[in-house]
Amino acid sequence: MTPQQNGAMPEGGVIFSPGNSAERETGSWRVKRPVVEMDRCTHCMICWMFCADSAIDAAEGKFLGFDLAHCKGCGICAVECPAKCIDMIEELTLQAASTEEGGR
């Protein structure tokens, strides 16, 4: 009997129901975080079209921000952005900056 058969180890990559990715918060895997300069954003929505994780928050054809609970930090939004207003910043750098600001 294999570990999978006796229930000791769950199978990987199994999708039990379609469309359940919204239920899975995968943002903790991220090493880099997208950061946007909103004053440079043209709301072209190319980032939204290319995002494989549906991690772009938008309404009425306007970019609102990133759903960091689901963003895996792949950076395709930054690569495809024609305005080049999205930068991929190391999570550790952002965490260190946040800690410094909180300690002041």
C-alpha positions in Angstrom: 0.0 0.0 0.0 1.4 3.5 -0.9 1.2 6.5 1.4 -1.4 8.1 -0.8 -3.6 5.0 -0.6 -3.7 4.8 3.2 -4.2 8.6 3.5 -0.9 9.3 5.1 0.1 11.8 2.4 -2.2 14.0 0.4 -1.8 14.0 -3.4 -0.3 17.1 -4.8 -1.8 19.2 -7.6 -5.3 17.9 -7.2 -8.2 20.3 -8.0 -11.3 19.1 -6.2 -13.6 21.7 -7.7 -13.2 24.1 -10.6 -12.8 27.8 -9.9 -11.5 27.3 -6.3 -8.3 29.4 -6.7 -10.0 32.4 -5.0 -10.3 30.3 -1.9 -6.5 29.6 -1.8 -4.3 32.4 -0.5 -1.0 31.9 -2.3 0.6 35.3 -1.7 2.8 34.0 1.0 4.9 32.2 -1.7 5.9 35.6 -3.1 9.6 36.7 -3.0 8.9 40.0 -4.8 5.9 42.3 -4.6 4.5 44.5 -7.3 4.5 48.2 -6.3 2.8 50.7 -8.7 3.4 54.4 -9.1 -0.2 55.4 -9.5 0.6 58.9 -10.9 2.2 57.1 -13.9 -0.5 54.5 -14.4 -2.6 55.0 -17.6 -5.2 52.4 -16.6 -4.5 50.5 -19.9 -5.3 47.3 -18.0 -2.6 45.3 -19.8 -1.4 44.1 -16.3 -4.9 42.8 -15.7 -5.0 40.9 -19.0 -1.7 39.2 -18.4 -2.0 38.4 -14.7 -2.3 34.6 -14.4 -3.5 34.8 -10.8 -6.3 37.4 -11.2 -4.4 39.4 -8.6 -5.2 42.8 -10.2 -8.0 44.7 -8.5 -10.0 46.8 -11.0 -13.3 48.5 -11.3 -15.0 50.3 -14.2 -11.9 49.8 -16.4 -9.5 51.3 -13.9 -6.6 49.7 -12.1 -7.1 49.9 -8.3 -4.3 47.9 -6.9 -3.0 44.3 -6.3 -4.7 41.5 -4.5 -1.6 40.5 -2.5 -3.3 37.5 -1.0 -3.2 35.9 -4.4 -0.2 37.5 -6.1 2.7 35.1 -6.4 5.1 37.8 -7.5 5.9 36.5 -11.0 6.4 40.0 -12.3 4.6 39.6 -15.7 2.6 42.7 -14.8 5.8 44.8 -14.5 7.2 43.3 -17.7 4.1 44.0 -19.8 3.3 47.4 -18.4 3.8 49.9 -21.3 4.1 52.8 -18.8 6.7 50.9 -16.8 5.0 52.1 -13.6 5.1 48.7 -11.8 8.3 47.7 -10.0 9.0 44.3 -8.4 10.4 44.9 -5.0 11.9 42.3 -2.7 9.5 41.4 0.1 12.4 41.5 2.7 13.2 45.1 1.6 9.6 46.2 2.0 9.4 44.4 5.4 12.6 46.1 6.6 11.3 49.5 5.5 8.0 48.9 7.2 9.7 48.0 10.4 11.9 51.1 10.3 8.9 53.3 9.7 7.0 51.7 12.6 10.0 52.1 15.0 10.3 55.9 14.4 
